[in-house]
Amino acid sequence: MAKIIDKLFGSGTKSATSTDEYTELDLGKYEEALADEPAETYVRVAELTNLNELPALKKEVYDGNILMIDISNIKADKLMFDRALKDLKEVVADVHGDIAGIKDDQVLVTPTGIKIDRSKIIGGRY
């Protein structure tokens, strides 16, 4: 019986992964080429620490950029947190974008024409 369970579910121990299984990639030449090339849409990473930063973040969305915002610094202040999310949701509604929480401390905000798929891809399947 134990052999059948091991075949179906594995023994529960993972084999050590060899470093020979991985290939080191040198992306430097691609990063240099892309750095000079302007883009229509950028993915910007931001950290929200107070409400004074909201106008700059909202401008990014109006400019057509995608924001990944770290909200961990304002989560303790319920009033500030609610106000910030309200303002971001208003911008998203205005531009017909999308907003979603990623884990506990991240918010993803997208501009016009970009929607967030809330299903997870696991093993190549939804």
Secondary structure, DSSP 4 states (H G I P E B T S, - for coil): -HHHHHHHH--S-PPPPPGGG------HHHHHHHHTS--SS-EEEEE--SGGGHHHHHHHHHTT-EEEEE-TTTTT-HHHHHHHHHHHHHHHHHHT-EEEEETTTEEEEE-TT-----SPPBTTB-
